[in-house]
Amino acid sequence: MQPHPNVQAVQRALDDAGARNGSGEASLVRLLPDAVHTAAAAAEALGVAVGAIANSLIFDADDAPLLVLTSGAHRVDTAGLAATLGVTHLRRATPEFVKQHTGQVIGGVAPVGHPAPLRTVVDTALAGYDEVWAAGGVPRAVFPTTYAELLRITAGAPAEVA
């Protein structure tokens, strides 16, 4: 059975970037038996700490998409992040806005594999884990990587987001 096109796009982006997991091996998208729509569910399915889950959250930042990769252990402080980034309005994006800018649906948004690069911020709390897990384009797909790799493959900026 052929993987979903979003999963293929994410794996292609990982391959093109030479993305690595915590052991230094190539990052490979893995399909879980069931969809995982929360960081807690993903952590349980993978047997890792919830903080090692890199949530991919899309925000509407002054009408432009902003990808925030945040540790599953906390929530984004939108007012603080808006001030840090110098944006006037920072709000959670609608499902339509997310789909338009990522080609993916909420619950499966990956850090890579989008139609065009997105401005990205990576939560510094993820640096506390040797390996982190991110969504792979659909709600049951995930892949292992590291904080440093997330910064590199997304051209993201490190930031405290909580």
C-alpha positions, 0 to 999 in steps of 0.5 A: 500500500502506497503511503499518503501523499503528505507522508511521501512529501515529508519523507522526501523533505527529510531525505533531501535535507539529510535529516537525522534522528537521535542516533545519527541515522536517517529520519524515517517516517513511521506509521502508528497503528492509530491516529494520535491527535495530542502530544500525550497520545503520541508520547504514550504510543511511542513510550517517550516523555510528553515533552519530547513530542514536537507539536507543529502548531500553525499560527496566523501572525499578522495574516502570515503563517507561522509554524511553532514547534513546541514541546508537548509539555507546555502551551504557547504564550501567544502574547509573549511570543508575539512580542518576541517576534514583533507581530501585532496579532498572533492567533491560532490558525483556522483549519482552512488556513492550516491546510492552505499553507501546509497542505496538511490537516491539524493533528498531522502537520509536520515541520517540513513537506509544505508547499512553500517554506514557512517562518518557523520558531523552535521551542528551546525546551526541546533541546532538553531531549536527545531525540524528539518526535514530530508529526509526519504529515497525517495524524498517525505518522511521526518521525524521530529527530533532534532539536538541532535537526529541527532548527536546521531542516526548518531554518527555524529560529530558537525561542522560548515559547511558553 
